Amino acid sequence: MNIRQNVKIGHSACPHDCPSTCALDVEVLDEGTIGRVRGSADNSYTLGVICAKVARYAERIHHPGRLTKALKRKGEKGAGTWQEIGIEDALDEVAEAFLKAESRYGSEAVWPYYYAGTMGLLMRDGINRLRHVKKYSGMYDTFCVTLSWPGILAGQGKIAGPDPREMSLADLVVIWGTNAVHTQVNVMTHALKARKERGAKIAVIDVYETATMKQADLGLIIRPGTDGALACAVMHVLFRDGYADWDYLERFSDCPREFEAHLATRDPAWASAITGLEPSQIEAFARLIGEHRRTFFRIGYGFSRSRNGAVNVHAVSCIPVVTGAWQYEGGGALHSNSGIYHMKKSLIEGLDAMDPSVRVLEQGRIGEVLLGNPRDLGDGPPVMAMLFQNTNPVSVAPDQNRVKQGMARPDLFTCVHEQFMTETAEMADIVLPATMFMEHDDIYTSGGHQHLLAGPKLIEAPGDCRSNHEIIVGLARRVGASHPGFEMTPAEILDHTLRESGWGTWEELKENRWIDCQPKFEEAHFLNGFKQPGGKFRFRPDWRKVVYKPQVKAKLGPIDDIPEFPDHWTVIEEADAEHPFRLATSPARNFLNSSFNETPTSRAKEGRPELMMNPKDLAQLNLTSDDKVKVGNRRGVVTLHVRAFDGVQPGVVIAESIWPNSAFEDGCGINSLTGADQPAPLSGCAFHDNRVWVRPA
């Protein structure tokens, strides 16, 4: 995309929930208007490439349906009738409701609820400062990384890995469980660079033929939740055929001989029956890895969103340890680099005011929390008042019907601070208009690369839009919360945070646009030892000692049943006679969770909600493409159209999401079918692990 001549160019970073966190160049046409957006060509990871939905960001920031005035509900919840109200009056009403709930039930009756609609450290996490000062109920965030990160921590001991730019130096890039073309396009930039410059091979493992797999030299389509079985069979072959690096294993792993013995029966024939692959496919994949020591494993999030997801992620992370790939530039495994930034966020989050005795409620269990499940509430009061920022749980949370029931409680007060009238905003008592990322200051770190980026304010916000920080400060003053962070500007908080974290000043970061935080090669490749006692990678993890969030003490789910070594753990929601299909709700290319599903171009490109099904299954059900079907299980029923797709195994169906609930005939979105139970070891949302039936509508 070309930037127009003689137009002011502003610099920023994409704020959305994507590991790429692209560095951006933005046309600033006037004080309130942007033009075209492109990736920064001089950023060594972005390399000028961004996804199409962010490239057309002007369509979103200047959308005619954007919220610019505070709104107060008229009539019943969800009726869609509103009256405009002044922003200060709206904050008065929110504060009054919070104080009322606190007075009657105690401070834990208020539950601030947020997530990753922006990944800016201040605008995302500043809500916690109000939470901690007021002793409102805590939130354990389980939507995204709560299954994958424990899987990495179990072996490596740290959420970090090789420089992602090393993908371009690999001889083999393995993209496992992520559709990078849809969800982190820059992975493809560096993988394709390796192919072009080095003749590298690309292998992709997923549950359907994705856009990423179509660019691969080797693509393996497996059944959902069987990645651990495939990883074990690959390692069986590596040990069997002499591809294991025993010098490396003896130095850097805990019990390689016992692990080899464990894998003796996990051969390709065993894995074939579980994964649906042919044994020859598994043999070929293992041989490809064994013959290319310089193999870069890009470990995604998608395959972790299963009830055995943590075990599967750990199993895949074991493969480059067996081959010793970590020793080589262009080798090793990267899931996320989130552990390299050492950000000191006490001022942002008010950690100095945090009281560990305050109860913590689970994000993914919002339906059960709001419906008063004693298992979730513990000894505390019911949740009576909520503030939502950066998230749309009525669409994106699991077990959607329960969430809707909870949000419809007439005695529950909710304030939603949003950019558009989302499904969650439609259920609110007060809706507050929010800024977008070019309209406020913030800083960004990335899981997918190694840059700390500046996101300065480039334009003025329309109407009465307020930043998350402004809303939190406004409420704090009204509810009697005192903290230095409530008296500071965003720039002052960011400057303090950067200085405390050892990254210089806010002005310096704005001037330089980003900081390359990548550790030295030896550290990034754990050549001085993994972050485990004795420096040894754990093939045999102690799952009870894996810590993701220190404030969450309990181990959740069937932790005592986790296999001793990597294996196929049979806790997934397998198909049965009543529910003969497995459903994965994979990401759509033009949406990002529920963001961008309000923009006309994204809606037009996606078309409509569809269920992708193998032609053999269609024929067995006497269905053809374009037929309308109902998909259901004990949690709910969804109506959508079916599409023949031979890039998926029989018995598996795919619904690329997340469409608004209103796009479905019955107003029931795809998360009506997903479960909110708590997988081991630390809970998490198993969005891609659902058994369902499919019937003609």
N, C-alpha and C positions, 0 to 999 in steps of 0.2 A: 504494500500500500504506500503510495506516495503522499508526502506531506506537502501541502500547498506552499508556494513561495510567499515570502513577506507576511507570514502569519506567525504570531508569537507561539513558541513551543514551550509547554510546561512539562515537567517531569514528575512521574508518580510511580506507583506500584499497584498491581491488581490486588484488590482486597478480598477476593472471593475464596471460597473453601476449596482450593486447588493447590497441590504441592508445587506447581510451577511458579507461583507468585511473580508473575512477569514484570520486569522493568518496562515502563511505558513512556512513550513520547506522545503528548496530547496537544492538538491544535486548540489554542485558547482564542476564540473569536472576539469576545468582549467579556465584561466582568461577570456575566451570568451564562455564557454560552460556550460550549466546546464544539469542535468539528470532528475531524477524523482522529483515530487512535491507532498507533502501531507499537510494536515491540521495539525496545531500544537496541539498535544494532551493535552498540559498543558495550553492551552487557554480555559477558562471556558465556552466560548460560542461556539467556533469552535469545541472543543472536538475531534480533529483529523479528522473531516469529511469535505470534500470539494466536489464540483461538478466534474464530470468526465472531463469536458472540460478544467478546470484549472489543474486538475491532470496530463493531458497530455500537459502541456504548452510548453515543449521542442519542440513539433511539430509545435508550432506557432512561437516561438522566433527564431528557426533555420530553418524556412520555406524557401525553395529555391526561392520562389517568393517574398520574402521580399524586400522592397526598401532599397538600400544601397548607391545610388548615386543620386545627384540632376539631374533633367530632365527639359528640355525646349521643349515646344511644337513645332512641325513642321507641317505645313499644317493647316487644319480646326480644330476647336474645336471638340473634341470627335472622331477624326479620328484614334487615337491610334498610332500616329507616333511621336517619341521623339528623342532628342539627349542628350547625357550626357553633363553636364556642371559642372564646379567646384563649390563647395558649396559657396565660397566667391563671385564668379561671379554671382551666382544665387541670393544671398542676395542683391548684387548691383542692379540687375535688378528689384527686388521686391521694394526696396527702391525708385528707380527712378520712378516706376509706381505710388507709393503712393504720392511722392512729386509732380508729374505731376497732379494727380487728385486733390490734395489739392490746388495747384497753380491756377488751372482753375475754380474749383467749390467750394473751401473751404474745411476745414478739415472733415466736416461731410460726404463728398463724399466717405470717406474710412470707411469700416465697418468690423472690426475684428469679427469673428464668431466662436464660439466654443461650446463644451458641455462636455459630460461625458465619452468620450473614456478612459480617466483616471480620477479617483476621487481623486487623490493626490492634496492637497490644493495648492501647488506651481505650479505644471505642468498644472493643469486645469485652475486656476484662474489668473496666472501671466500675461496672455494676456491683462487683464484689466488695468494693470499698463501702458502699452503702449497706450491703448485706452484713459485713463484719462489724461495722460500727453499731448498727442497730440490733445485732444478734438475730436477724431474720434467718429462716431455715436455709441451710446450705444446699448446694446442688452438686451431685456427682454426675459429671457429663459422660454419658455412655453411648452417644449416637455413633461415634466415628472410630476412635483408636483403641477403645477399651478391650477389644479382642486381639488386635494385631500387636500393639506395643508389648503386652506381656509375653507374646510369642518370641519377640526379638530379645527382650530383656532376659528371658529364661536361658538363652544361650550366650549372647554377647555380653549382657550386663549393662549395656548403654545403647540409647537410641541414636545411633550415628553410623557412619560407614565411609566408604571411599568417596572421593570427589566425584560427583555425578558427571562432570565433564570428561572423566576417564572412560565413560562409555564409548567415546569416539576413538579410544586407544585399545579397545577390546578386540579379540578375535572371534568372540561369540558373545552376543547380548541375549540374555534370557529374560523376557518380560513375562512375569508370572502373576496372573490374577489381577491385571489392570488393563483396561482398554484405553491406552495412552492417547490414541487419536481423539477420543471423546473427552478424556479427563485430565491429561497433562501432556499437551502436544509437544513440549520441548524434549521429552524423552525420545520421541521419534527423530527430532532434529539431530541429536547426538548419536543415536543408534544408526541412522541412515548415513551419517558422516563416516562412521566406522566401516560401513559396507562400501561406500564410495571410495574411501581413501586406503582401506586396508584389506578389502575383500572379506570383511567380517560377515559371519552368518547371524541371522536373527531368528530366535525361537520364541514362540508365544504359546502359553498355556492358559486356557480359559474354558468356560462352560458353554460357549457358543462361538461361531465364527464371527469375530468382531472385525471392525474396520482395521484394527491393529493387526490381527491375525492375517488379514488379506495381504499385508506387506511383508509377511514372514517367509523365511526359507523353510521353516518347519513349524507347523501349527498342530497342537494337540487339543482336541475337544473332549473334555472329561465330564463326568457326572458331578453335579454340585456336591461339595463337601468331601471329595475324595482325593484332594491334593496331597494329603499326608501319605496315602497309599502309593501314589505315583512317586513321591520323593523317596520313600523307602525302597521301592523297586529300583529306582535309578541308582541309589547308593549301594544296593545289593550288587548290581552289575559293576559298579566302580571298584568295589572291593574284590569281587570275583575275578575280574579281568585285569587286575594289576594297575588300575588307574589311581589307587589311593596313594597319597604322599605320606608314607609312614614316618619319615623324619619330622615332617611338620606336625602330624597327628600326635606323635609322642611328646613333642614339645608344647603344643598349644591346645590340646584337648584332654578331657578328664578321664575317659575310659574307652579308648578306641577299640581295644581287643574285645571287650564285652559288647560294644556296640556292633562290631562286625558279626559276632556270634548271634546277636539278636536278629540281625537282618538276614541270616542264613536261609530262613524260610519265607522271607518277603521278596520272592522273585517276581519277574514280569508276569508269569502265569497267574500268580496270586493276585497281583495288582490289576490284571486284566479283568478279572471277575468283578472287581470293585469299581474300577474307573470307567469300564466300557471300551477301553483302548485295546488294540491288538498287542500281544506280547512283542511282536516285531517293531511296533511303533515305540514302545518303551525302550527296547534294546537300542534302536537307532538314536533316540534322544540321549540315552546314557553314554553311548559311544561318542556322540558329538561333544558332550561335555568333557569326557575323558581325554579326547584328542586335542582339546583347546584349553590349556591351563589358564590362559588369559581370558577367563569367562567372567562377565559382569552380570550378576543377578539383580534385576530391578524388581523388587518384591512389592506387589501392590496391596491395596486394602480390600479389594472386592472379595477375594477368597477367604478373608478372615471373618466375613460377616455370616458365619455359620456357627452352629453350636459347638463344633470342634475346631473353630477357627484359630484359637491361640496355639493349639497343638499342631495344626497344619502349617502355620507360619513358622513355628520353631523347626518343624521337619524340613521345610524348604531351606531355611537358613543354615542347616547342617551340611548341605551339599558342597558349598565351596570350602568348607573346613576339611572334608574328606579329600578333596583334590588339592588342597593347599593353594587355591586360587588367590587367597588373600595376600600372598607374597608378591604379587605382580601388579604393576601399574596397568589398569584396565581390568583387574580381577577383584573378586570379593562380592559382597552383597550390600545393597543399599535399600532399606525400607524408608527411612526418614533420617534427616540430618538435624532434627529438632533439638538434639542434646548438645549441640556445639556452641550455643549462643550465650550461655551463662547470664541471662537477663535478670536483673534484680528488680522485681516488680512490686516490692512492698508498698511503695507510694501509690502506684496505680491501683492495687487491689486492697489496700488497707490491711495488709497482713499483720501489721503490728497490733491491730485491734481484734484479730481472729480469736474466737473462743472455741477450743476443741470440744467443749461440752455441748455445743449447739448441734442439734440433729442435722443430718445430711440426708436429703431426699434424692432419689435416683431420677435423672432426666428421662430415660427411656420408659420409666414406669409411671409417667404423668397421669395416664388414665386411672390406674389403680390408686395413685396418691389422691387425686381429686374425688374419687368415689369412696374414699375413706377406708381402704384396705388396711387393717391393723398391722399386717406384716410390713407395710411401707411406712405408716405413720409412727409406729412404735408407741412410746408412752406420751407422745406430744399431741398437740391439738390438731383439729382439722385445718386444712389450708383454706383461708377465707379471703385472701387478697393476693393478687399477683401483678408483677410488672414483667412484660415480655420485651426483650430486645434481641434483634439479630436472628430470629428463628420463627418458624411457622409450624408448630407441632400438630395442629389439626390436620395438616397435610403430610408432614414428614415423620411424625412419631409412629412407632409400631402400635398395633392393635387399635387402629383409628376409631373404631366404633366406641370403644371404651373412653377414648380421649374426648370424643364429641359429647358423650353422656356427661362426663365430668365438667367440661367447659360450659354445658348448658345449665348447670346448677343455678337456681335463681338466687341463692344466698352467697354465691361466689362473685367477688368484685375483681374485674380484670382490666388492666390498662395495657394496651399494645402500642409500642412505639415503632412505627413502620414507614416504609416508603410507598407501599401499595396496599390496597384493601385485600389482604390475603384472607384465607379461610380462618385463620386465627383472629385477625382483626375484625372479621365479621361477627365474632362471638363476644367482642369486648364491650365494656361499659364506656370507656374513654379510649379514643384513638388519637395518638400524637404523631404529627408528621416528622419524618426523620431526614437528615442530610444523607447524601451519598458521598463516596470517598473523596471526590475532588473538591468537596465543599468543607472539609475540615482537615486539621493536621493529625498525622499519625505515623507510626513506624511499623515495619513488617519484617518478620523473619520467615524463613521458608523451610519446609520439610524436604522439598524436592531438590533444592540446591543449597548454596552456602553463603548467600548474600543477606545482609541486614540492609533494608531499603528505607529510604525516606518517602513519605507520601504527604507532601505539604498541600495546604489549601491552594487551589488554583482559581476557583470561581466562587461567587456568592450563591448561597442557597435561595430557592424561590420561597415566597410566601412566609409562613410561620415555621418552616422547617428548623428543627433544632438538632444539634449533635447529641450523641449518647451522653457525652460528658456534661453538656448543658442541662439535660433532663435530670441526670443524677444529682448535679449540684442544686438545681431548683427544688428537687424533692428533699434533699438533705436539709436544706434551710427550713423547710416547712415541717419536717418531722423531728427536728431537734437533734440532728446528727452532726457531730463536730469532728473534723479531721483536717490536717493541713491540705490534703488533696482537694478538698471542697473549696478552698480559697485560692486555688492556683489555676492558671490558664493551661490549656493543652500543651502549649509550647514549653511552659515552665516545668510541667510534669515530665514531658519527654526529655527535656534537657537533663533534669535530675536523674532520670532512669538511665540514660545513656552514660552519664558520668559515673554513676554508681556501678554500672556494669563494665566499665573500662573501655567504652567505645567512643570517647570524645564527647562533643557537644552536639546539640540539635542543629545549630547553625552550620557546623562543619559537615554533618551528615547531609543537610539540604544542599550544600555546595557541591559535595562529592557524589551525591545521589545514592550511593550504596557503599558498603564495606564488604570486602571479601573475607569471610571469617573461617575459611577452610583450614583445619589443622594440618600440620605437616604430615607427609606421607606415612611415616612410621606410626604416628598416633592414629591416623584415619584408618590404617590397615591393621591396627592392633598388633604391630610387630614387636611391641614391648609387652604384649600380653593383653588378653581380653579383660574387661572390667568385672572380673570375677575373682574370688579368693584364689590365689596362686596363679592368676593370669590365664587360666585355662577355660576354653569354651566348654559349655555344659551340654554333652549329649544326654546326660541323665540330670535334668533340672530338678531343683526342689521348688515345686510350684507354690508351696506355701510361703516361700521367702521372696517371691516376686512381688515388688511394690511398684504400682503405677501411680496412685495418688496416696500420699502418706496419710491424709486425713481419713481415708477409707480403710478401716481396720479389718472388717469382716471379709473372709473369703466366701465367694458365692458360687452357687451351682454345685454339681457333683464333683467337687475337686478331688475327693478321695478315689475316684474312679479313673482319673487321668492316667494313661499308660506311663510306665516307668521310662521307656524310650520312645522316640518318634514311631508312630504307628497309625493305622486307620482306626480312629476312635469312633465307635458306633453309637454316638449320641445324637446324630442328626435326625431331622424329622423325615424319616424315610417314607416313601410312598407305601400305601396299603390298599386293600381291596376297595375301601370307600373313597380313598384319595389317591388315584393311580399316577398322578403327575407330581414332579418336583418343580417349584416355581422360583426363579431368581428375578429380582426387580432391578435390573442393571441400569447404569446411567445412560440417559439420552445425550446425544451430541450437542444439542442446542439449548438444553437446560442445565442448570447446576443446582442439584437438589430442586427446590421450588423457585429459585431465582431464575430470571429470564423467561419464565413461562407466561409472563405478562406482555412480552414484546411481540408485535405482530410478525416480524420476520422469523423469530424462533418458533412461534406457533405454526406458521405456514410451512416451514421446513420440516417440522416433525409430523405434520398432518393430523393425526388423531391417535388416541390410545389404541394400541394393538397388542395382541398376544401372538408371539412367534411360536409356531408348532411344526414339528417334523411331519412331512407329507404322509408318512405311514400312519401316524396317529390320527391325522385328519380323516384319512380314508376309513379307518376303523370306527370313527365316530360319525361317519357319513356327513362330514363337513367339507366345505371348500373355502378357499380364500375369500375374504370379505363377508363371510357369514358372521352374524352376531352371536356371541356366546356368553354364558354366565360361568364365572370361575369362582369357586367357593371352598370354604372349609368351616370349621366350628367358629371361627372368628367373624366371618362375614361373607358377603357375596359381592362381586364386581361384574359389571356388564361392559363388554368391549368387543371389538371386531377381531377375528382371527386371521392370521396370515401364514400361508405355507412357507416354510423356511427349512431347507435341508442342511443348514449349518448348525444343527443342534441334535443331540442324541434323542432317539425315541424315549418317551417318558419324561422329557424335560421340556418346560415351556419358559419363555422369556418375555417379560413385559418391561420394555425400556421406559424409564420414568424420570422425574415425577411430574405427571400432569396434574393440573388443579382438579380438585374434586368435582368442580362444576363441569369439567370436560367429559365426565362419565354420566351415562344416562340416568342413573339413580343417585347421583351425587356422592357416590362412594368411591374414593380413590383406591389406588393399589395397596396402600398400607392398611386397608381393611383386612388384609389377608396375612399380615406379618405379625409375629409374636413378640410379646414383651417379657417373656420369662428370662431368667438370669443365667446365662452360660458360665461355666467355670473358665478360669479361676476367679475372675473379678467382674463378672457380668459383661454387658455389651449387647448390642442389637443385632440379632441374626436375620438381617433383612433378606438374605438370599437363601434361606433355609426353610422352605414352606412346602408342605404337601397340600395338594388341592385336587378337586374334581373339576372337569370341564364338561359343560352340557350346552346343547343348542338353546339359544334364548327364546 
